[in-house]
Amino acid sequence: MRENQVKVYGYRWVILGLYALITAIIQIQWLTFAPIAREAKLFYDVSSLQIDLLSLIFMGVFVLMAIPASYIIDTYGIRIGVGIGAALTGLFSLSKGVYGDNYNIIIASQVGLAIAQPFILNAVTKVSVQWFPITERATAVAIGTLAQFIGIILVMAITPRMLGEVNPNPQEIPGILLNYGLVALVGSALFLAFFKEKPPTAPDLAGKQDTKFKVFEGLKHILSQKDMRKSLLLFLIGLGVFNAVSTCIDQICETKHLNMTQSGEIAGMMLMSGIIAGIFVPLISDKVGRRQPFLVVAMAGFLPGMLLFSLANDYTLVLTGAFLIGFFLLGIGAPIGFQYCAEITSPAPESSSQGLLLWIGQISGILFILGLNFLGIDLFLKIFMGLGVVNLILSFLLKESPLMLGSQKVTENTLSRK
């Protein structure tokens, strides 16, 4: 009888908060060196590409681990799946901090942290289905996704200041890594102590179908959906651009003759505007029962932002471009896109659809970073502008989420009976 009950629990916000915490922590570990690439290159006496490698590792490992991580999450549950990611995050963040002056050990620690990342990031839509009703899921996914941006904002804004804004001291790098490692250890412990798999009763009847397909059967179903294939191309471009820009932000700003502090502020602006949009736009999407129009708006706003970011050298104009990219691509496109794909591929496992989106974005991110390094930053930024046009066209070709349309019909029928 209990299985047929539907109830929403207040503890869902604790669950989402714990998930957001560990998500932010793993993002801090991913991009620790991005805002201080110039100083890190001097401290470790390595090339720019070797510093970029510390972030590239995450993308390369993600490509290998995305599907195995999704399999574990869907087979054994989010508590075990994300718990593995949390445990690895605590362990390797600490080793990275304790041996912060040793480039080789940092490389090894980054590999361990990179393995942890898909166990964490692939679970946000699964968390929303387990704990939230469908009318709150885009909002829940947005909060979980925005935690990634918060982690990146923190690392971009705090790290250069910890190093010293006026006279950066590379010798402070090991201490910075140790501080981040201790924070990660505490966050991982909190997650493992208080996170629960699911509530005693389902939050929504729509969530009862999520285990109908097994993982590999679900992947086959996911790839058979035309709109999902279009969405994969959307994320290949959008997420790939974001991954590349985040990793190479200091190098990009250097070509525009901007200093290290300004590069951190530009990255921070991109992410802060994403948070601003992500706070209220997915909530509007939930309320009006539509996904596709919001994806069109996201791609339409991303394009002028990319134009400004790519072509301008003036600090204020680059900052404006970063604001537009963050607001539309990260704050609207990413969370609503994740939830849209989970809905159009239902009843396939949510972590499988999200894992594929992240997987394709990691592959393109690697290629884009290599392109920025080997083909030239100016040329590749212009290529990004062309890809933005492709994304805008693709967004118009998407159809509305069937689950959203079905949910709206149920609401309309209920009102008509009254």
C-alpha positions as CSV (number, residue, x, y, z in Angstrom):
1,M,0.0,0.0,0.0
2,R,2.9,2.3,0.9
3,E,4.3,2.0,-2.6
4,N,1.2,3.7,-4.0
5,Q,1.4,6.7,-1.7
6,V,2.9,10.0,-2.9
7,K,4.5,12.4,-0.4
8,V,7.0,15.2,-0.6
9,Y,9.5,15.3,2.3
10,G,11.2,18.4,3.6
11,Y,14.5,16.4,3.9
12,R,14.7,16.6,0.1
13,W,16.4,20.0,0.6
14,V,19.0,18.6,2.9
15,I,19.7,15.9,0.3
16,L,20.0,18.5,-2.4
17,G,22.2,20.7,-0.2
18,L,24.6,17.7,0.4
19,Y,24.7,16.9,-3.2
20,A,25.4,20.6,-4.1
21,L,28.2,20.7,-1.5
22,I,30.1,17.7,-2.9
23,T,29.4,19.0,-6.5
24,A,31.0,22.4,-5.7
25,I,34.0,20.7,-4.1
26,I,34.8,18.5,-7.1
27,Q,34.6,21.5,-9.4
28,I,37.1,23.4,-7.2
29,Q,39.5,20.5,-7.5
30,W,39.0,20.4,-11.3
31,L,39.9,24.0,-11.9
32,T,42.3,24.8,-9.1
33,F,45.1,25.9,-11.4
34,A,43.0,27.5,-14.2
35,P,43.0,31.1,-12.7
36,I,46.7,30.9,-11.7
37,A,48.1,29.1,-14.7
38,R,50.9,31.6,-15.2
39,E,52.2,31.4,-11.6
40,A,51.7,27.6,-11.5
41,K,53.8,27.2,-14.7
42,L,56.6,29.1,-12.9
43,F,56.3,27.2,-9.6
44,Y,56.3,23.7,-11.1
45,D,58.7,24.7,-14.0
46,V,56.5,23.2,-16.6
47,S,54.8,24.3,-19.9
48,S,51.4,25.9,-20.3
49,L,50.1,22.7,-21.8
50,Q,51.3,20.7,-18.7
51,I,49.2,23.1,-16.5
52,D,46.2,22.7,-18.8
53,L,46.8,18.9,-18.5
54,L,45.7,19.1,-14.8
55,S,42.2,20.1,-16.0
56,L,42.3,18.0,-19.2
57,I,42.7,14.9,-17.1
58,F,39.2,15.4,-15.8
59,M,37.8,15.4,-19.3
60,G,39.8,12.5,-20.6
61,V,38.9,10.3,-17.5
62,F,35.3,11.3,-17.7
63,V,35.1,10.0,-21.3
64,L,36.3,6.6,-19.9
65,M,34.3,6.6,-16.7
66,A,30.9,8.2,-17.6
67,I,29.1,5.0,-18.6
68,P,30.5,2.8,-15.8
69,A,29.6,5.6,-13.3
70,S,26.1,5.8,-14.6
71,Y,25.8,2.0,-14.5
72,I,26.8,1.9,-10.8
73,I,24.4,4.8,-10.0
74,D,21.5,3.2,-11.7
75,T,22.2,-0.4,-10.5
76,Y,23.2,0.3,-6.9
77,G,21.6,3.6,-6.2
78,I,22.7,7.2,-5.8
79,R,23.9,6.8,-2.2
80,I,26.5,4.2,-3.2
81,G,27.3,5.8,-6.6
82,V,27.7,9.4,-5.4
83,G,29.2,8.0,-2.1
84,I,32.1,6.5,-4.2
85,G,32.7,9.9,-5.7
86,A,32.6,11.6,-2.4
87,A,35.0,9.2,-0.8
88,L,37.5,9.5,-3.7
89,T,37.1,13.3,-3.6
90,G,38.0,13.4,0.1
91,L,41.0,11.1,-0.2
92,F,42.6,12.5,-3.4
93,S,41.9,16.2,-2.5
94,L,43.9,15.6,0.7
95,S,46.8,13.8,-1.1
96,K,46.9,16.7,-3.5
97,G,47.2,19.2,-0.6
98,V,49.7,17.3,1.4
99,Y,52.0,16.9,-1.6
100,G,51.2,20.2,-3.1
101,D,54.8,20.9,-4.2
102,N,55.1,17.7,-6.2
103,Y,53.8,17.9,-9.8
104,N,53.8,14.2,-10.3
105,I,51.8,13.4,-7.2
106,I,49.4,16.2,-8.1
107,I,48.9,14.5,-11.5
108,A,48.2,11.2,-9.8
109,S,45.7,12.9,-7.4
110,Q,44.0,14.6,-10.3
111,V,43.4,11.2,-11.9
112,G,41.8,10.0,-8.7
113,L,39.6,13.1,-8.5
114,A,38.7,12.8,-12.2
115,I,37.5,9.3,-11.5
116,A,35.3,10.7,-8.8
117,Q,33.7,13.4,-10.9
118,P,31.3,11.4,-13.1
119,F,30.0,9.5,-10.0
120,I,29.0,12.9,-8.7
121,L,27.9,14.9,-11.8
122,N,26.0,12.1,-13.4
123,A,23.5,11.9,-10.6
124,V,21.7,15.3,-10.4
125,T,18.7,14.3,-12.5
126,K,18.5,11.0,-10.5
127,V,18.5,12.9,-7.3
128,S,15.7,15.1,-8.6
129,V,13.5,12.1,-9.6
130,Q,14.0,10.3,-6.3
131,W,13.2,13.2,-4.0
132,F,11.3,15.9,-6.0
133,P,7.9,16.0,-7.7
134,I,7.9,16.8,-11.5
135,T,6.8,20.4,-10.8
136,E,10.1,21.0,-8.9
137,R,12.5,18.9,-10.9
138,A,14.0,21.6,-13.2
139,T,14.5,23.7,-10.2
140,A,16.2,20.9,-8.3
141,V,18.4,20.1,-11.3
142,A,19.2,23.8,-11.6
143,I,20.3,24.0,-8.0
144,G,22.5,20.9,-8.4
145,T,23.9,22.3,-11.6
146,L,24.5,25.7,-10.2
147,A,26.6,24.2,-7.5
148,Q,29.1,23.4,-10.2
149,F,29.2,27.1,-11.1
150,I,29.5,28.1,-7.4
151,G,32.5,25.8,-7.0
152,I,34.1,27.3,-10.1
153,I,33.4,30.9,-9.0
154,L,35.0,30.2,-5.6
155,V,38.1,28.7,-7.2
156,M,38.4,31.5,-9.8
157,A,37.8,34.3,-7.3
158,I,39.6,33.1,-4.2
159,T,42.7,31.3,-5.6
160,P,44.3,34.4,-7.2
161,R,43.7,36.4,-4.0
162,M,45.2,33.7,-1.8
163,L,48.2,33.8,-4.1
164,G,48.5,37.6,-3.7
165,E,46.9,40.1,-6.1
166,V,49.6,42.8,-6.2
167,N,52.7,40.6,-6.0
168,P,51.6,36.9,-6.6
169,N,53.7,34.5,-4.7
170,P,53.9,31.0,-6.3
171,Q,55.3,29.6,-3.1
172,E,51.8,29.9,-1.6
173,I,50.4,27.2,-4.0
174,P,51.0,24.2,-1.7
175,G,49.2,25.9,1.2
176,I,46.3,26.8,-1.0
177,L,46.0,23.1,-2.2
178,L,46.1,21.9,1.5
179,N,43.3,24.3,2.5
180,Y,41.1,23.0,-0.4
181,G,42.0,19.5,0.6
182,L,40.8,19.9,4.2
183,V,37.6,21.5,3.0
184,A,37.0,18.5,0.6
185,L,37.6,16.0,3.4
186,V,35.0,17.7,5.7
187,G,32.5,18.0,2.8
188,S,32.9,14.3,1.9
189,A,32.4,13.2,5.5
190,L,29.2,15.2,5.8
191,F,27.8,13.7,2.6
192,L,28.6,10.1,3.6
193,A,27.1,10.7,7.1
194,F,23.8,12.3,6.1
195,F,22.9,11.5,2.5
196,K,20.0,9.0,2.0
197,E,19.0,7.0,-1.1
198,K,15.3,7.9,-1.4
199,P,12.3,8.9,0.8
200,P,10.0,6.3,2.3
201,T,7.3,7.1,-0.3
202,A,7.6,8.5,-3.9
203,P,7.4,12.3,-4.4
204,D,5.5,11.9,-7.7
205,L,3.7,9.2,-9.7
206,A,5.8,10.3,-12.7
207,G,8.9,9.1,-11.0
208,K,7.8,5.5,-10.7
209,Q,8.8,4.5,-14.2
210,D,12.5,5.5,-13.9
211,T,13.7,1.9,-13.4
212,K,11.8,0.3,-16.3
213,F,14.8,0.1,-18.5
214,K,18.2,-1.3,-17.4
215,V,21.3,0.8,-18.1
216,F,22.4,-0.5,-21.5
217,E,18.8,-1.1,-22.7
218,G,18.2,2.5,-21.6
219,L,21.2,3.8,-23.6
220,K,19.9,2.1,-26.7
221,H,16.5,3.8,-26.1
222,I,18.1,7.2,-25.5
223,L,20.1,7.1,-28.7
224,S,17.0,6.1,-30.7
225,Q,15.3,9.4,-29.8
226,K,15.7,12.1,-32.6
227,D,15.5,15.0,-30.2
228,M,18.1,13.4,-27.9
229,R,20.5,13.2,-30.8
230,K,20.0,16.9,-31.5
231,S,20.4,17.6,-27.8
232,L,23.7,15.7,-27.8
233,L,25.0,18.0,-30.6
234,L,23.7,21.1,-28.6
235,F,25.7,19.9,-25.6
236,L,28.7,18.9,-27.7
237,I,29.0,22.6,-28.7
238,G,27.7,24.4,-25.6
239,L,29.3,22.3,-22.9
240,G,32.5,21.9,-24.9
241,V,32.9,25.7,-25.3
242,F,32.3,26.2,-21.6
243,N,34.9,23.5,-20.6
244,A,37.5,24.9,-23.0
245,V,36.9,28.6,-21.9
246,S,37.0,27.6,-18.2
247,T,40.2,25.7,-18.6
248,C,42.0,28.3,-20.7
249,I,40.5,31.5,-19.3
250,D,43.8,32.9,-18.1
251,Q,45.5,32.2,-21.4
252,I,42.6,33.7,-23.3
253,C,42.7,36.9,-21.2
254,E,46.5,37.1,-21.6
255,T,46.0,37.4,-25.4
256,K,43.6,40.3,-24.7
257,H,46.3,41.9,-22.5
258,L,44.2,41.5,-19.4
259,N,45.8,40.6,-16.0
260,M,45.3,37.6,-13.8
261,T,42.9,39.3,-11.5
262,Q,40.8,40.5,-14.5
263,S,40.7,36.9,-15.9
264,G,39.4,35.7,-12.6
265,E,36.7,38.4,-12.5
266,I,35.7,37.5,-16.1
267,A,35.3,33.9,-15.2
268,G,33.5,34.9,-12.0
269,M,31.1,37.1,-14.0
270,M,30.3,34.2,-16.4
271,L,29.4,31.9,-13.5
272,M,27.7,34.5,-11.3
273,S,25.3,35.4,-14.1
274,G,24.7,31.7,-14.6
275,I,23.6,31.4,-11.0
276,I,21.3,34.5,-11.3
277,A,19.5,33.0,-14.3
278,G,19.5,29.5,-12.8
279,I,17.8,30.7,-9.6
280,F,14.6,31.8,-11.3
281,V,14.4,30.7,-15.0
282,P,14.1,26.9,-14.4
283,L,11.4,27.7,-11.8
284,I,9.5,29.6,-14.5
285,S,10.0,26.6,-16.9
286,D,8.4,24.4,-14.2
287,K,5.5,26.7,-13.6
288,V,4.6,27.2,-17.3
289,G,5.2,23.6,-18.2
290,R,7.5,24.2,-21.1
291,R,11.2,23.4,-21.9
292,Q,11.9,23.9,-25.6
293,P,11.2,27.7,-25.8
294,F,13.6,28.2,-23.0
295,L,16.3,26.3,-24.9
296,V,15.7,28.6,-27.9
297,V,16.1,31.7,-25.7
298,A,19.3,30.2,-24.1
299,M,21.0,29.7,-27.5
300,A,19.8,33.0,-28.8
301,G,21.3,34.8,-25.9
302,F,24.5,32.8,-25.9
303,L,25.4,33.9,-29.5
304,P,25.9,37.6,-28.9
305,G,27.7,36.8,-25.7
306,M,30.2,34.6,-27.6
307,L,30.6,37.4,-30.2
308,L,31.6,39.9,-27.6
309,F,33.8,37.5,-25.7
310,S,35.6,36.5,-28.9
311,L,36.1,39.8,-30.7
312,A,36.4,42.4,-27.9
313,N,39.7,43.2,-26.2
314,D,38.3,45.9,-23.9
315,Y,37.8,44.6,-20.3
316,T,34.2,45.9,-20.0
317,L,33.1,44.4,-23.3
318,V,34.7,41.0,-22.5
319,L,33.0,41.1,-19.1
320,T,29.6,41.8,-20.8
321,G,30.2,38.9,-23.2
322,A,31.0,36.6,-20.2
323,F,27.8,37.8,-18.5
324,L,25.7,36.8,-21.5
325,I,27.4,33.5,-21.9
326,G,26.8,32.6,-18.3
327,F,23.3,33.9,-18.1
328,F,22.0,32.1,-21.2
329,L,24.2,29.1,-21.7
330,L,24.9,28.1,-18.1
331,G,21.9,29.4,-16.2
332,I,19.2,28.5,-18.7
333,G,20.6,26.1,-21.2
334,A,22.4,23.6,-18.9
335,P,19.8,22.9,-16.2
336,I,16.8,23.0,-18.4
337,G,18.6,21.0,-21.1
338,F,19.5,18.3,-18.6
339,Q,15.9,18.0,-17.4
340,Y,14.5,18.2,-20.9
341,C,16.7,15.2,-22.0
342,A,15.7,13.2,-18.9
343,E,12.1,13.7,-19.8
344,I,12.3,13.0,-23.6
345,T,14.2,9.8,-22.9
346,S,11.9,8.5,-20.1
347,P,11.7,5.8,-18.9
348,A,15.5,5.3,-19.5
349,P,17.6,5.9,-16.4
350,E,18.2,9.7,-15.8
351,S,21.9,9.3,-15.0
352,S,22.4,7.6,-18.4
353,S,20.9,10.5,-20.3
354,Q,22.8,13.1,-18.3
355,G,26.0,11.0,-18.4
356,L,25.9,11.0,-22.2
357,L,25.4,14.8,-22.3
358,L,28.4,15.3,-20.0
359,W,30.4,12.7,-21.8
360,I,30.0,14.4,-25.2
361,G,30.8,17.7,-23.7
362,Q,34.1,16.4,-22.2
363,I,35.1,15.0,-25.6
364,S,34.5,18.3,-27.4
365,G,36.1,20.2,-24.5
366,I,39.3,18.2,-25.0
367,L,39.3,18.9,-28.7
368,F,38.5,22.6,-28.2
369,I,41.3,23.0,-25.6
370,L,43.8,21.3,-27.9
371,G,42.6,23.6,-30.7
372,L,43.1,26.7,-28.6
373,N,46.6,25.5,-27.8
374,F,47.7,24.4,-31.2
375,L,45.6,26.3,-33.7
376,G,45.6,29.6,-31.9
377,I,43.2,31.3,-29.5
378,D,42.0,34.0,-31.9
379,L,41.1,31.5,-34.6
380,F,39.4,29.1,-32.3
381,L,37.3,31.8,-30.6
382,K,36.0,32.7,-34.1
383,I,35.1,29.0,-34.6
384,F,33.2,29.1,-31.4
385,M,31.1,32.0,-32.8
386,G,30.2,29.8,-35.8
387,L,29.2,26.9,-33.6
388,G,27.0,29.3,-31.6
389,V,24.9,29.8,-34.8
390,V,24.6,26.0,-35.3
391,N,23.3,25.7,-31.7
392,L,20.7,28.4,-32.3
393,I,19.4,26.6,-35.4
394,L,19.3,23.2,-33.6
395,S,17.3,24.7,-30.7
396,F,14.4,25.6,-33.1
397,L,14.3,22.0,-34.3
398,L,13.6,20.5,-30.9
399,K,10.1,19.3,-29.9
400,E,8.5,20.0,-26.5
401,S,9.0,17.4,-23.7
402,P,6.1,14.8,-23.8
403,L,6.2,14.6,-20.0
404,M,5.6,18.4,-19.7
405,L,2.7,18.2,-22.2
406,G,1.2,15.2,-20.4
407,S,1.5,17.0,-17.0
408,Q,-0.2,20.1,-18.4
409,K,-3.1,18.0,-19.8
410,V,-3.6,16.3,-16.4
411,T,-3.7,19.8,-14.8
412,E,-6.2,21.1,-17.4
413,N,-8.4,18.0,-17.0
414,T,-8.4,18.4,-13.2
415,L,-9.4,22.1,-13.5
416,S,-12.2,21.3,-16.0
417,R,-13.7,18.8,-13.6
418,K,-13.8,21.4,-10.9
